[in-house]
Amino acid sequence: MLAGLGLLLAGRLLLARVPVDGAYPLDLLPVMLLTGGFGLAMPALTALGMSGARPEDAGAASGLFTTTQQIGAAVGVAALSTLAATRTGRLLGEGRPSPEALTGGYRLAFEIGAGLLAAAIVLAVVVLRRPAPPAAGPAAPRADRAGRDQRVSAG
């Protein structure tokens, strides 16, 4: 998941630097290749979203995960598009040419998207730490071949 999010972050940072007169091979092709990070991040996010679901709740959990993903994507695109359009309008109002104003608006959206991805990486590192190994304590019961519990004593 972290590798995928890192690739997506790198792609957004490159998009935030695209010049007004950018060329596809130099400015957009690397971004398109880095967007493959989505293929690394999404399966890991799906597994994480489903990891706590009991088998009888798997369908409901899957539906909730998918719905949340779709609504989150729609709200995110709407918010970033609104910010880009607002910035573009402001730049046009300052007398900037249309291509420059549009690029400035999109840059803002890509910079905010990069910031959100960076926050997601930090959140994943902080929240999804591996649990510490269990402390040595009394021995847990083990089942013998017949399925009966057998206590293991330390001495």
Stockholm file with secondary structure:
# STOCKHOLM 1.0

chainA/1-155         MLAGLGLLLAGRLLLARVPVDGAYPLDLLPVMLLTGGFGLAMPALTALGMSGARPEDAGAASGLFTTTQQIGAAVGVAALSTLAATRTGRLLGEGRPSPEALTGGYRLAFEIGAGLLAAAIVLAVVVLRRPAPPAAGPAAPRADRAGRDQRVSAG
#=GR chainA/1-155 SS CHHHHHHHHHHHHHHTTCCTTCCIIIIIHHHHHHTTHHHHHHHHHHHHHHTTCCGGGHHHHHHHHHHHHHHHHHHHHHHHHHHHHHHHHHHHHTTCCHHHHHHHHHHHHHHHHHHHHHHHHHHHHHHTCCCCCCCCCSCCCEECTTSCEECCCCC
#=GC SS_cons         CHHHHHHHHHHHHHHTTCCTTCCIIIIIHHHHHHTTHHHHHHHHHHHHHHTTCCGGGHHHHHHHHHHHHHHHHHHHHHHHHHHHHHHHHHHHHTTCCHHHHHHHHHHHHHHHHHHHHHHHHHHHHHHTCCCCCCCCCSCCCEECTTSCEECCCCC
//
